[in-house]
Amino acid sequence: MDQSQEALAEQLRLAKEKIAELERRLGQEESLFRQAVDQSPLGFWQCQASGLKDALAALWPGSEEGLRQRLRQEPAALDGLLAACRLAHVNETGLRLFQSPSKKDFARNFKQLLSVHSREALIESLAAMAAGRANMLLETSVHDRMGQKRHISLFWTIPAAHAHDWSRLMITVADQTTRKAAEEALRESERRYRVLFHESPNVMWLVDPADGAIIDVNQAACDFYGYRRQELLTMRVGQINTMGDQSLNAAMSDAVLGGQKRFEFRHRLANGQIRDVEVYAGPITLDHRRLIYSTVYDITANKQALEALKKAENDYRGIYENSQAGIMRSSPDGRLLAANPAMARIFGYPDAQTMVAEVVDTARQLHADPAQRPLLLERLERDGQVRDYLLRARRRDGSLVWCSVNMRAVRENDGRLKVIEGFVEDVSESVEAKEALARSEALYRAIVDNSLSAIYIFQDDVMVFVNRAFCQMLGAAEPSQALGHPFWKYIHPADRQWVANRARRRAEGEDMPPHYGFRCVRLDGSVIWVDMQAVRIEYQGRPAVLGNLIDITERKLLNEKLAQAQKMEAVGTLASGIAHDFNNILQTIGSYVQVGAENCAPGPDNDGWLGQIDRAVERAADLINRLLAFSRNIQPQLRPVNLNDEVTQTLRILERTLPKMIRLETNLDPDLPLINGDAIQLEQVIVNLAANARDAMPDGGRLKIKTAAVELGKEFCATRPGLRPGPHVMLSVRDSGPGMDQAILEQAFDPFFSTKEIGQGVGLGLSQVYGTIKNHHGHIECESAPGQGARFAIYLPTLIDAPLEASPAPRPALEPPAGHNETVLLVDDEKAILEVGRHILDENGYAVLCAESGERALELLAANPHVALVVLDLGMPGMGGRKCLEEIKKGRPDQRVIVASGYSDDGNRQQALAAGAAAFLPKPYRLPELLRLARQVLDG
């Protein structure tokens, strides 16, 4: 071997050694690389995709979009491309990502994992690879081997060494599931804070830093700038901010990159006014967009104040010294550096100098809670200022005061806190007022909760608030049973429509009565009457109705009974007036009949006809007396009466007069106390009630009469006008007839009301009973229903409750005497009565003067002083009888006067006698009675 060959062999040996060393080093590096890949938090997949390039080239239509469309429309083509890829390697992270127990299992399910859940991501990746882009980053979601959804990012890479044949395809996988969940939580948080954004009283907006476009604003921004929201959303920041575009863009970049920043700008309002503003801006991500979130404060007043202070130090010192707000400066360690007089006054120091000298630790000396100062410092360090901070402070003497604090941090050039400046206001009165308001609100709630009236709030057709009384009134165990239901649910169906109409008209702004009554249905189905007062209010920012209900069921019942009593009183007054007019008419008829009987030739025809007329007058007079009994204008002759005796006496009459088909039953209390009554009238009451029962039972039945001693309480008497609590005697008359419905029952005691046919009754039986019982200071009521008969119950006070009146002595019967030529003045507005009176008196020896009015009577008396007797009617037009009697007695106290009146009740009798009349003559009277009374008075 020559020298050259040896040299070549040596070089070959050395080359082999170097190759071996390189292979050793490469093996070490590959081992380290594989170890790093296997331990990486990212998943690494390595695919052998030699056939993929040719398969894509065969499908390539000339454009990426064309390939995408084809792969979307031909799933089989995509599956064929996936089949050209074979997994060569996967690291441990990649296995864990898909919950695969082994590389073999992962390789078996690899194509299915990708093709089923991330087809769109695969289409995008393959289109990019076909277009020559070797690197592609995509995000998609897949389901792991256990079926759980995972969000992943895929980075496809074709190494340069394999770009010609795609024999190696590297895929880096990152699990983004946690990040996606965080982003979703962030989006939810953004949705919540968007509400706070729009409802905040501070001016807020969102700006796109790319072009300054205003993305969103709240209502406070619209109010401040004077634009409508739609207008602001079409504008850019540069149209409001007076700063140049370059400076403005730099500020927006600073806000995006540097976190929250504070800026001072000058903003232009819609009306052209320029305002100084303080802007706090910082980055925020919404819907994958990087935006600037800004809060704007109008500091125009502050700026103007600062400028004014800069221009005039003297003015500043005056404001500083005379400000009603405390002004202070302090060091970061808590030493007070400066204070104005108001500050000293708020904290109880004699002057500002003394306060500055003494306060060396603001936390301990000025804070009620020293732990508050570190919190203030923290906010100052973070935000640079503290606005409207409510502080409980300590005065020099140890007393406490509420303060509103506004502070700002003044910094050194290097950013360190230099001093703290602030304004302090004594807001103790305001805080105390708020506390008083809170106490007042608590008191109001206590009043509402404990009110006896039912209070409710009705909004959007449902109940949104009820108090305890509402629940009790309508039978709800607790408010939840009433809330959420429509108010109409509680209104009686018969009243529901008109109450709803009133509510609708009130809601439309129509002026409606403030309160009215209607029926409500309780939850148990019972019905009550309520009085409602309702007004329109604002409740939680929306229109509502505040209502107040009072249960007037008992009052309604009492009012109905009172109205019935008043109606009966009114009808009684009417009956009294009718009786007066009837008595005048009957007086005329009866007088002419009596005169005619004297002047007509005797004969059966004349006597019979005149007798019939005279008896008709008597029957009419009896009818008038019954009317007067109803109207209570004929007073009973009261004396002690045992009602049992009157019932027993009446039973003897009833046994002979009632049909045999009616069986009488009695239950009389043997210990019945006495009452003060008119025996004849009480007997007539029992007879009338028995007659009413007889008419109700034409085919027979049972009539039960019962007496009992009862004690009436206040509650019972409260709903029965005229009754007073105490001992009473009860008389009950019950029949087994067909009964009465409510309509008939309500009119049972009305005069002239009758269920009988025409000609079978005048309808005065029960009304006369009613009047008689009222004259006895008692009460009568009827209980009845169809098919259940009727029961009349009478309550009369015992003797102790009514005065005892003596029975009048009987008048002796006298023959009509003749006159002795005395002059008698007849005064009546009825000419017929004057004519017949003149005739009868003239025929019986009297001289007669006639007057048709009180005024004419006084004239005749003045012209004829020898008038011995005046017969005076009470009911006349003009002066009237009562006034005429007064004038007669005033001018001639000894003048004898007989008062004659169709108002023949005891009240009129007593008034006439008390006014000076010598006698009272009720109409209709018989002429002999007039002659007897005239002679009696004249002979007096």
SEGU-790248 format. One record per residue (C-alpha): residue in one letter; x, y, z. Coordinates in pm, whole numbers, plus 50000, padded with zeros to 5 digits. Example, Ala and Ser with C-alpha at 12.3 -4.5 7.8 and 13.67 -1.06 7.14 Angstrom:
<atoms>
a512304955050780;s513674989450714;
</atoms>
This chain:
<atoms>
m500005000050000;d501535032249895;q501565063550095;s498555079049925;q496435048649996;e497435048950358;a496515085250383;l493155078250226;a492525048950461;e493385070950757;q490975097650638;l488295071150592;r488875058250940;l488705092751087;a485525099950887;k483935068151021;e484815078351375;k483295112851320;i480175097051171;a479885073751466;e480325103251705;l477665122951516;e475275093451523;r475885089951895;r475225126951950;l472185126151724;g470835096651917;q471315115452240;e469645146652100;e466765126551955;s466305109252289;l466275142652466;f463895156852204;r461515127352238;q461675130452616;a460835167452591;v457985160252349;d456525133052570;q456655155652878;s455315186452701;p451945200952818;l451015202352447;g449905172552250;f452095162451953;w450885140751668;q453095129051384;c451375116151072;q452675098750761;a450745116250477;s452645106850161;g449445098849970;l447635129950095;k449435153949862;d448525134649549;a444925129449669;l444495166849728;a446035174849388;a443495151749227;l440635170149399;w442055205449352;p439555226549146;g441895256149117;s440915276149429;e440745271549804;e437055280649819;g436285255849545;l438035228349736;r436165237450054;q432835235949878;r433645202349722;l434755186850051;r431595199750221;q429395185649948;e431295152349915;p431825136950262;a433265105850097;a436055126949943;l436995140050288;d436965104850430;g439275094050145;l441755121650228;l441755111350595;a442425075650490;a445645087950322;c446975098750666;r448435074150911;l449335082751268;a453025076151328;h453525089751678;v451615106351963;n452965118752296;e451505112152642;t449735145752652;g448025137952326;l446805104852468;r445485121152788;l443745147852586;f441465121652430;q441335097552725;s443095070252519;p444695042152720;s447415035152460;k448945047552136;k447445018051954;d443945026452077;f444465063151987;a445695053951638;r442615032051588;n440185060051685;f442255089251553;k440435093251219;q437025089351380;l437795115851645;l438735140751379;s436215132751108;v433115131051325;h433445162551534;s435815185751348;r435055182150979;e434975219450918;a438365224051086;l439785195750871;i438355211550555;e440015244750641;s443345227550716;l443355206550398;a442405236450184;a445325256150330;m447735227250273;a446535223049914;a447115260549860;g450705256949972;r450445270750322;a452465246250528;n451495260850866;m447875264150975;l446345273051318;l442725263351377;e440385260751673;t437655234551694;s435835211451932;v435985173451951;h434665146452181;d437185124452360;r436955087152390;m434585090952690;g432205113452495;q433135145852673;k433335177152461;r436755194052444;h437815226352284;i441255223452115;s443575243951894;l445455225951613;f448715238251456;w449445219351134;t453085219551018;i454825202950723;p458615202850795;a460645218550516;a462585186450466;h459395168050383;a457615195250187;h458185177049859;d456405144949958;w454555152750286;s456005121450438;r455945139050773;l452985159650898;m453345174851247;i450225185251449;t450535203851777;v447415201751996;a446525224852292;d443585217852522;q441505250152528;t438555235852724;t439435254653043;r440065286552849;k436755283152666;a434905278152994;a436615308853132;e435665328352822;e432045317152855;a432065327953220;l433565360553108;r430815365352851;e428195358853118;s429935383853340;e429935408153052;r426195403553010;r425655411153376;y427905441253371;r426245453753052;v423095458853260;l425115478253517;f426645497453231;h423325509753093;e421775517453430;s424765535453581;p424265572453662;n427845578653544;v428615586153180;m429995554153020;w430835543652667;l432665517252464;v435045527852186;d436765508151911;p440435518951933;a440985509751570;d438995539051432;g437535556551736;a433975544951656;i431535546851949;i430265511351997;d427895516452290;v426785543252538;n424515544052839;q421595567252905;a423715589653127;a425955596552827;c422945605852613;d421715629352884;f425135645352930;y426035650452564;g422525658852448;y422385633052168;r420025604252113;r421635570252153;q421195562151783;e423065594151694;l425985586551926;l426355551351784;t426995566351440;m429705590051567;r433425587651640;v435275599651946;g436955626851743;q433585643551686;i433245648752062;n436835651052185;t438465683952086;m441955668052091;g443735663251758;d443525629451584;q447175620551647;s447005627752020;l443655610852049;n444915579151878;a447935578852110;a445635581852415;m443485552952289;s446585531652231;d447775539852582;a444395529352724;v444445496552531;l448005486652618;g448535501452961;g445475490153156;q443065515053310;k444195550653257;r442985584753367;f442735612653114;e441515648253111;f439885659852789;r437635687052660;h434415673652513;r431945691152287;l428215687252364;a425405686452109;n424595723052177;g428195732952105;q429175738052468;i432665726552567;r433025707452893;d436125696153078;v435905659353158;e437845633553349;v437985600153169;y438915566853319;a439615542953034;g440885507653006;p440775477452776;i437885452952768;t437195423152542;l433635418752415;d432655393952149;h436335387752068;r436865424952011;r439365445852201;l437555477552303;i438095507052535;y435735510352831;s435515546352949;t433845563953242;v433475601253199;y433095626853478;d432245662853417;i434985682753591;t434235715653424;a433355731953753;n436485718253917;k438635729653627;q437115763853629;a437645765954003;l441285755453968;e441865780253689;a440265807253895;l442485797654185;k445555799153963;k444565833253833;a443895848754171;e445695835054474;n443945859954696;d440565848254579;y441685812654639;r442755820954990;g439385837055056;i437545806554925;y439875784155123;e439365803255444;n435615808855404;s434585775755250;q431795757555430;a433525725055337;g436615713855517;i439795714655303;m442855695155412;r446235681555308;s447935652555481;s451095632355439;p451025595655345;d452035586455703;g448975604155846;r450285638255959;l447935667455891;l449765693155682;a447085719355620;a443465726555710;n441045754955659;p438775769855930;a435825748755820;m437935717355872;a438775728756225;r435135737356292;i433915703256171;f436355684956399;g435905708056698;y439295725656703;p439485762856794;d441305771556473;a443085755956178;q446595762256320;t445765743556641;m444345714556443;v447455711856219;a449725713256524;e447825686656720;v446835661456453;v449875639656388;d447995606856327;t444765611256128;a443855574456159;r443855575656540;q442745611656596;l440195617856316;h438785583556229;a436175567256449;d437535534456315;p441305537356253;a441125507256020;q439305528955766;r442385549455674;p444355520255522;l441305512855306;l441225549155189;l444975548055111;e444475516054914;r441765532354699;l443905563354652;e446865542054537;r444615522854299;d442325549854162;g444135581754238;q441105596154411;v438205588854644;r434825604654571;d431865609254808;y433235585355069;l431045584255383;l433285584955688;r432455582256058;a434895607256209;r436005616556562;r436015652356690;r438535667356928;d436235661857229;g435645625457133;s432155630456987;l431395615056649;v430365631856325;w429435618855979;c431545633155696;s431505630655317;v435105628855194;n436505636154848;m440265630354820;r442915628354551;a446465616354550;v449255640854458;r452305622154337;e456005628454293;n457505627553945;d458505591554005;g454925582154090;r455345579854467;l452505593854679;k453455628654789;v450425642754970;i446705636755001;e444345665554933;g440675664655011;f437375680955089;v435385671555396;e431715680355450;d429705675655768;v426735654755651;s425495644755995;e422125661055934;s421755643155600;v422725609555749;e420445614956046;a417665624655803;k418245592155612;e418185572755936;a414995590956033;l413605582255691;a414515545955749;r412815547056089;s409845564155930;e409705537255664;a409825510555933;l407055528756118;y405045531655797;r405455494555732;a404375487056088;i401325509256041;v400455492555710;d401005457655845;n398875464656152;s396235486355984;l392625475756039;s391955485555676;a392825461155398;i395615477055190;y396785463554857;i398725473154544;f397375461454211;q399695462353908;d399415446753562;d396185429153659;v397735410953957;m398135417454328;v401745426654413;f401275437154777;v398725429955049;n398785436855420;r397675414755705;a394205430455724;f393625422255355;c394365385555424;q392055385255725;m389245403355539;l389285379855240;g390135347855427;a393755342455314;a395985324655564;e399075343655443;p399965369855177;s401275343654935;q397705330854890;a396645365154761;l399745376954573;g400045369854203;h396285366354155;p394055391253970;f392085414554196;w388935406353996;k389065371654155;y387775386454482;i384975407954333;h381445394254323;p380575383753965;a377575407253963;d379815437254043;r382935426753853;q382185443653520;w381375478453648;v384295478153895;a386595468153606;n385155496253393;r385885521453669;a389445508353704;r389975510653328;r388635546153311;r390825556453604;a393855540853432;e393045561453122;g393225593053329;e389485599353371;d388475616053696;m386595589653893;p385045590354244;p387725583654507;h385815555354672;y382755534054626;g381225502054760;f380745467754609;r380635430954707;c383655408554752;v383795370754766;r386065356355035;l388165325554971;d385635304755163;g382865316754928;s381125340455172;v380145375155049;i380975408055220;w380365444455133;v383445466555113;d384095503455064;m387095508754836;q389295539254798;a391845536954519;v394465560454372;r397045557354094;i400665555054209;e404115546354076;y405295513254219;q408805501654137;g408915525453844;r405635514853682;p401985525653714;a399955507653977;v396825511854188;l396965515854566;g393695504854723;n392145505555066;l389215483055160;i386935486455462;d384445459355551;i381075477355560;t378875446355575;e377445454755917;r377165491655832;k375435482655505;l372905461355692;l372335488855950;n371945515155677;e369395493555498;k367415489455819;l367755526655892;a366625535155540;q363585512655589;a362815530155916;q363225564355753;k361005553355467;m358345542955714;e358725576255896;a358335594855566;v355275574555471;g353885581155818;t354325618655770;l352605615755433;a349795595755591;s349345622655854;g348975649255585;i346555627755390;a344535621955708;h344225659455765;d342855665555415;f340535635455440;n339215647255776;n338355681055628;i336505664255342;l334705640455579;q333825669555805;t332105686755512;i330255655355402;g329225645355752;s328015680155843;y325855683055532;v324425648255593;q323485658055947;v321885690755832;g320135672755550;a318725646955789;e317165674955996;n315715693855700;c314485664755482;a311005651355520;p310935618455710;g310725588155490;p312375554355432;d314235565555123;n315635597355273;d316555581155603;g318135551155430;w320185571055182;l321395596555432;g322105568855680;q324255550655425;i326235582655362;d326625588455736;r327885552655790;a330305556655496;v331675587655666;e332155567655987;r333985539955798;a336165565855625;a336905581855961;d337915547556095;l340235543255795;i341775577055873;n342285566556234;r344125535456112;l346335557355893;l347045579256192;a347815548656401;f350375538256137;s351905573156133;r352045572056513;n350035603656539;i347485587556770;q349305581057097;p348375550157297;q346785552857640;l349585536157834;r349095516858157;p350715485858313;v349815455758101;n350525418658132;l350935408157770;n349945372357856;d346515385257968;e346025403657637;v347085372557439;t344655351057643;q341825376157593;t342515377957219;l342625339857188;r338955338457291;i338105360556993;l340395341256756;e338955307656854;r335515319756742;t336665337856428;l339525316956278;p338635287456051;k338645253656217;m341405241855980;i343825264956160;r345175250556485;l346125275756755;e349195268156969;t350525289857254;n353715290557463;l353385318357721;d356185326857965;p354595324658315;d357165349358458;l356575376058198;p357235411258333;l354765439758287;i354975464458001;n353575499457966;g350985496057687;d347575502957544;a345595470757590;i343125478457309;q345875486357057;l347935455757156;e344855434157119;q344375448756769;v348035440656688;i347515403856774;v344245402756579;n345875418756270;l348805394356278;a346405365056320;a344285377956030;n347415380655816;a348295344455905;r344725333255831;d344895348655483;a348225330955425;m346725296855512;p343375293955326;d343625255955337;g344525254455706;g347725251855906;r349225260556244;l349375294456419;k351835296156709;i351805325256959;k354685327457205;t355775352157475;a359125353757654;a361225376857869;v364475385357686;e367545406657753;l368625425957440;g372325433257398;k374105462057227;e375005441956915;f371385431356864;c370065466856909;a372805482456693;t371185469556373;r367605476856483;p366875514356497;g364805525256798;l365725496257024;r367765501857338;p369635474457524;g367925460757830;p365025438357945;h362195433857695;v359125412557638;m359085392857313;l355835383857134;s356185358956848;v353445350056597;r354395322156354;d352345306356076;s352925275955855;g351885293255535;p353775295055204;g356095322655326;m357325353755143;d360245360354912;q362705388654974;a360925413554749;i357605409554934;l359345408555273;e360935442655213;q357485458455152;a355505439455415;f355045469455648;d354495495255372;p351025511355384;f348675502255100;f350915473154999;s348965440854972;t349285407254798;k345485403554795;e343385409754491;i341655443354440;g338665447154672;q339935421954929;g341865446155150;v343305481255182;g346835470555282;l346845488055623;g346905457555856;l350695452955895;s351435490055853;q349015497356141;v350795470656347;y354125487256264;g352865521456377;t351365507756697;i354585489956798;k356645521256727;n354225541356947;h354995516357223;h358775523157179;g359205487857049;h360405470056738;i358825444956497;e360535423756237;c359575395356008;e361485363955912;s360245344555612;a361305324955308;p359335306855037;g357985274255173;q358985281655534;g356065302255664;a356445335955835;r357395346456188;f356665381156327;a358725390156635;i357775420256851;y360075434457121;l358505457657383;p360425473757672;t359455463058018;l357665487458248;i360905500858395;d361915515658058;a358655534657983;p356835561458185;l353475552458335;e350605573858205;a347205576358371;s344175566558170;p342005596358082;a338695600158265;p335655592758048;r333755622957925;p330135625558041;a327525624457768;l325705658257721;e322715668457517;p323415695657259;p322445728357442;a321205760257274;g323095793057262;h322215826257430;n322865848457131;e326685848157190;t328855857456892;v330965828856755;l333785834556499;l334285804556265;v337785803356102;d338385777155828;d339755777755472;e337015753255362;k333965773455255;a331635743555287;i332635738755653;l332015775655719;e328555774155558;v327375743455745;g328915756256070;r327165789956028;h323875771555970;i324035748556272;l325225775756512;d322665800556383;e319915774456417;n320935768656781;g320905804456909;y324355818456821;a325405848956615;v328045837756365;l330985855056192;c333055836255928;a336715840655822;e338585820655554;s342085828655685;g343945838055999;e344545873355874;r340765878855817;a340005864356159;l342245890256330;e340535918256135;l337055906556244;l338145903256607;a339495938656602;a336195951356459;n333985930056690;p335305930557048;h332145912757170;v333105879257005;a332645853257280;l334135822457112;v336515814756823;v336415780656650;l339795779556472;d341155754756212;l344925748156235;g345765738355877;m345205769755666;p347285787655401;g348865821055480;m349285828155850;g348035793855955;g346065784156264;r348935782256513;k350235817156437;c346675830856441;l346085815456788;e349265831856916;e348175866056783;i344665862056930;k346005853457276;k348585881257251;g345895907957185;r343065892057390;p344475868557654;d340985859857785;q339545851257446;r338015816257444;v339235795057148;i338345760157035;v340925745056797;a339445721756533;s341905702356315;g342195672956084;y345645667256245;s343925649756530;d346955635756708;d347885641357070;g350875662656971;n348655688456802;r346175686457091;q348885693357350;q350435721657148;a347045738557100;l346165736157470;a349625748257568;a349225778657337;g346065789157521;a343215770757346;a340305762057573;a339575728957397;f340605707457100;l338005693056860;p339355666056620;k337895664156270;p335645649456153;y333315658256439;r329515655656463;l327615688356486;p326055680456826;e329575675456958;l330505710456839;l327425724957013;r328145706457339;l331825717157342;a330925753457258;r328435755057543;q330945738557777;v333695763757694;l331375793957714;d329995782458048;g333575774158156;
</atoms>
